[in-house]
Amino acid sequence: MQKKYYNIITLILLSLFINSCGVKKIISEKNYTYIPKHNINIENLGNGKILFFNGEYYCPLIECGIKTKMNVHFNNISFGQINYGEYFIVEMDYGEYDVQLKHRDVFNMKSKHKIIINANTKVIKLKPTAFSNSIKIVNELPKEFKFFNQVTSETIN
């Protein structure tokens, strides 16, 4: 009888682990702006050209890349999916935006935010957290930016 309960608990834990392997990838409805990495600096960002990155925080080796994939929407427009150690650049109009972020841990972690884009907005950090997500205008490139990968533009036209 005890072995039966052990098997059931093992099956439930295995099911939760398999189902927590990330959010479904979404295609961006927004074209990414390509700038060769060696040409990216704070001076050529801003005025609507914004770099988004996911990274520069502690990422446990086992979970890194699995639980750090994040789907990004601004005013219900998909900006695609970004993983830990990745970045993309988009051109945006100035104004206030409703932002929806989603990543999967054991459950889907969805969050809503408001953010204001102006001429001085240059770099935005995205971060999945244990029970939510965060977004912050940081206006500086990550310290280890040379190790980041640019997300390619797969868009819906």
ROMIBA-262628 format. One record per atom (N, C-alpha, C): residue in one letter; x, y, z. Coordinates in pm, whole numbers, padded with zeros to 5 digits, always signed. Atoms other than C-alpha are relative to their C-alpha. Layout:
N
AXYZ...
END
This chain:
157
M+00082-00120+00000M+00000+00000+00000M+00087+00126+00000Q-00088-00115-00007Q+00282+00242+00086Q+00070+00024-00134K-00066-00012+00131K+00453+00170-00248K-00095+00063-00102K+00099-00056+00091K+00131+00260-00430K-00003+00153+00013Y+00000-00145-00022Y+00128+00608-00270Y+00131+00063-00050Y-00129-00047+00048Y+00496+00650-00347Y-00002+00014-00152N+00010-00004+00146N+00428+00568-00715N-00090+00113-00048I+00093-00107+00038I+00136+00812-00732I+00067+00136+00018I-00070-00128-00026I+00341+01094-00576I+00110+00021-00103T-00105-00009+00102T+00631+01019-00812T-00059+00039-00135L+00067-00030+00126L+00393+01028-01110L-00047+00146-00005I+00045-00140-00005I+00246+01363-01001I+00118+00095-00013L-00118-00086+00009L+00590+01517-00950L+00062-00002-00139L-00052+00011+00136L+00710+01388-01286L-00087+00076-00098S+00094-00073+00085S+00398+01529-01452S+00019+00151+00013L-00024-00143-00021L+00456+01872-01294L+00130+00044-00063F-00130-00034+00059F+00820+01868-01404F-00009+00008-00152I+00012+00001+00147I+00734+01779-01765I-00083+00118-00048N+00087-00110+00041N+00458+02041-01781N+00060+00136+00027S-00058-00131-00035S+00686+02314-01646S+00117+00036-00091C-00115-00019+00088C+00920+02317-01945C-00009+00125-00086G-00001-00126+00073G+00839+02667-02063G-00133+00032-00065V+00121-00045+00067V+00575+02866-02242V+00011-00027-00149K+00004+00021+00145K+00468+02806-02598K+00060+00121-00070K-00064-00109+00073K+00680+03010-02837K-00103+00074-00083I+00088-00082+00082I+00498+03299-03000I+00085+00079-00099I-00067-00076+00106I+00589+03484-03318I-00024+00148+00024S+00011-00144-00017S+00654+03856-03304S-00085+00062-00111E+00076-00078+00097E+00408+04089-03474E+00074+00130-00031K-00081-00122+00014K+00676+04357-03459K+00135-00040-00059N-00132+00028+00056N+00989+04364-03674N+00108+00044+00095Y-00116-00036-00080Y+01314+04361-03482Y+00094+00081-00087T-00101-00078+00069T+01579+04614-03577T+00134-00069+00021Y-00130+00066-00012Y+01911+04451-03652Y+00112+00104+00002I-00124-00078-00008I+02228+04626-03540I+00108-00101+00040P-00106+00093-00042P+02550+04422-03533P+00041+00028+00144K-00028-00014-00144K+02638+04358-03168K+00117+00094+00028H-00117-00085-00026H+02976+04529-03195H-00030+00149-00025N+00039-00140+00024N+02794+04849-03308N-00104+00051+00099I+00102-00043-00095I+02542+04857-03023I+00066+00069+00118N-00042-00073-00119N+02602+05121-02759N-00114+00093+00040I+00107-00086-00053I+02391+05355-02550I-00028+00119-00091E+00018-00119+00084E+02447+05643-02792E-00088-00027-00123N+00084+00024+00117N+02273+05468-03085N-00133-00066+00036L+00132+00043-00045L+01968+05370-02877L-00077+00122+00048G+00085-00111-00042G+01677+05588-02767G-00073+00059-00120N+00082-00061+00104N+01447+05813-02969N-00089-00104-00067G+00091+00103+00051G+01214+05514-03007G+00068-00132-00031K-00075+00124+00025K+01488+05253-03069K+00040-00058+00135I-00015+00053-00135I+01480+05029-02762I+00051-00143-00002L-00055+00133-00015L+01684+04725-02664L-00065-00065+00122F+00057+00080-00107F+01503+04462-02454F+00094-00117+00026F-00082+00117-00030F+01705+04198-02271F-00057-00077+00118N+00040+00090-00108N+01639+03902-02042N+00129-00058+00054G-00123+00052-00057G+01928+03832-01812G+00058+00089+00106E-00075-00072-00102E+02185+03965-01570E-00066-00015+00138Y+00048+00035-00133Y+02031+03793-01269Y+00039-00145+00023Y-00037+00137-00031Y+02096+03464-01091Y-00096-00095-00071C+00080+00097+00076C+01975+03178-01310C+00052-00140+00033P-00047+00134-00037P+02002+02827-01156P+00027-00086-00123L-00044+00078+00114L+02183+02593-01394L-00107-00095-00052I+00100+00098+00042I+01906+02332-01399I-00118+00068-00067E+00118-00068+00051E+01629+02585-01468E+00030+00102-00109C-00034-00106+00093C+01816+02836-01681C-00026-00044-00143G+00036+00034+00137G+01675+02834-02031G-00131-00075-00009I+00128+00071+00000I+01370+02630-01930I-00108+00091+00058K+00100-00082-00069K+01187+02854-01684K+00022+00149-00022T-00030-00141+00022T+01330+03179-01817T-00052+00052-00134K+00060-00045+00126K+01153+03192-02155K-00121+00085+00032M+00107-00093-00031M+00919+03488-02152M-00066+00051-00128N+00076-00058+00109N+00644+03593-02392N-00032+00144+00036V+00012-00144-00024V+00613+03971-02431V-00107+00058-00093H+00103-00072+00076H+00310+04177-02541H-00006+00145+00047F+00021-00142-00029F+00279+04557-02560F-00129+00041-00070N+00131-00037+00054N-00078+04684-02606N-00058-00112-00088N+00052+00121+00067N-00181+04330-02712N+00069-00030-00133I-00080+00032+00119I+00085+04324-02987I+00116-00087+00047S-00106+00093-00039S+00321+04029-02964S+00137+00052-00040F-00140-00030+00027F+00690+04113-02935F+00081-00129-00004G-00066+00130+00009G+00769+03740-02941G+00044-00053+00134Q-00051+00066-00120Q+00957+03527-02693Q+00149+00029+00016I-00141-00028-00029I+01288+03606-02525I+00044-00090+00116N-00053+00089-00102N+01502+03371-02319N+00116+00067+00072Y-00113-00051-00077Y+01776+03426-02064Y+00122+00014-00091G-00119-00023+00080G+02086+03577-02227G-00030+00045-00142E+00038-00046+00134E+01896+03713-02528E-00045+00146+00005Y+00049-00137+00012Y+01804+04059-02653Y-00060+00019-00138F+00049-00045+00130F+01610+04225-02933F-00018+00151+00006I+00016-00146+00011I+01574+04583-03055I-00123+00027-00084V+00119-00039+00076V+01245+04737-03168V-00012+00151-00003E+00034-00142+00013E+01132+05078-03288E-00141+00016+00057M+00129-00021-00064M+00845+05211-03074M-00036+00148+00000D+00050-00136-00015D+00629+05521-03063D+00004+00038+00148Y+00003-00048-00138Y+00636+05736-02750Y-00142-00017+00053G+00130+00010-00064G+00354+05688-02502G-00002-00104+00110E+00020+00098-00107E+00212+05470-02229E-00047-00132-00060Y+00031+00132+00051Y+00188+05097-02292Y-00046-00092+00112D+00039+00111-00087D+00005+04810-02126D+00086-00119-00041V-00093+00109+00027V+00257+04528-02099V-00051-00126+00068Q+00033+00131-00056Q+00173+04161-02050Q+00122-00089-00018L-00114+00092+00002L+00454+03921-01960L-00047-00135+00049K+00041+00134-00041K+00421+03546-01928K+00120-00094-00008H-00096+00109+00002H+00658+03268-01832H-00060-00117+00077R+00053+00117-00067R+00604+02918-01705R+00101-00054+00099D-00077+00069-00101D+00737+02781-01382D-00075-00130+00020V+00089+00115-00014V+00520+02507-01233V-00134+00036-00062F+00123-00051+00058F+00223+02719-01340F+00035+00118-00091N-00021-00119+00080N+00183+02999-01593N+00005+00122+00091M-00015-00122-00078M+00307+03321-01437M-00024+00118-00094K+00035-00114+00084K+00132+03614-01603K+00001+00126+00086S+00003-00127-00072S+00173+03975-01506S-00032+00112-00097K+00034-00118+00079K+00049+04312-01628K+00072+00120+00060H-00076-00117-00042H+00247+04634-01613H-00036+00117-00089K+00010-00122+00083K+00232+04992-01739K+00141+00055-00012I-00133-00056+00021I+00539+05150-01891I-00013+00118-00096I+00003-00120+00086I+00602+05490-02050I+00130+00004-00081I-00113-00009+00093I+00828+05510-02356I+00014+00145-00043N-00026-00136+00047N+00988+05846-02432N+00135+00002-00073A-00124-00013+00078A+01293+05978-02621A+00120-00052+00077N-00113+00043-00082N+01520+05883-02330N-00001-00150+00033T+00007+00143-00027T+01407+05518-02309T+00092-00073-00098K-00101+00065+00084K+01697+05307-02437K+00008-00150+00022V-00019+00142-00033V+01723+04970-02257V-00102-00040+00106I+00100+00053-00092I+01454+04763-02083I+00039-00142+00039K-00032+00132-00053K+01526+04464-01860K-00128-00076+00032L+00111+00089-00028L+01276+04177-01852L+00051-00112+00090K-00047+00103-00093K+01291+03922-01571K-00116-00084+00051P+00099+00087-00065P+01082+03619-01478P+00038-00015+00148T-00025+00018-00142T+01046+03593-01099T-00078-00122+00049A+00061+00122-00052A+00925+03311-00873A-00151-00002-00016F+00146-00001+00005F+00562+03423-00871F-00057+00105-00094S+00047-00105+00090S+00543+03695-01137S+00107+00027-00105N-00102-00046+00095N+00759+03890-01384N+00028+00146+00032S-00027-00142-00019S+00927+04227-01379S+00052+00060-00130I-00049-00077+00113I+01004+04493-01635I+00051+00132+00057K-00059-00121-00055K+01232+04788-01569K+00082+00071-00107I-00084-00081+00088I+01379+05070-01775I+00133+00021+00073V-00130-00010-00066V+01751+05051-01694V+00096+00092-00075N-00080-00089+00084N+01905+05252-01981N+00150-00023+00009E-00140+00039+00011E+02234+05066-01965E+00005-00145-00046L-00016+00136+00050L+02358+04755-02138L+00043-00091+00115P-00043+00093-00105P+02405+04442-01925P+00153-00009+00005K-00145+00007-00018K+02757+04398-01786K+00064-00102-00093E-00055+00107+00083E+02814+04076-01979E-00068-00004-00137F+00073-00009+00126F+02642+04198-02298F+00068-00077-00113K-00073+00070+00106K+02913+04041-02515K-00040-00147-00009F+00042+00139+00001F+02773+03698-02419F-00147-00018-00039F+00142+00008+00034F+02411+03781-02511F-00016-00031-00149N+00033+00032+00139N+02249+03657-02833N-00119+00082-00045Q+00111-00077+00054Q+02025+03865-03055Q-00107-00095-00053V+00113+00080+00047V+01680+03718-03120V-00024+00034-00146T+00026-00025+00142T+01612+03676-03490T-00145+00039-00019S+00133-00054+00027S+01309+03840-03642S-00085-00099-00076E+00103+00084+00061E+01035+03586-03707E-00129+00075+00021T+00117-00083-00020T+00737+03808-03766T-00118-00049-00082I+00124+00025+00074I+00378+03777-03878I-00023+00122-00086N+00025-00114+00089N+00315+03996-04181N-00138-00008-00060
END
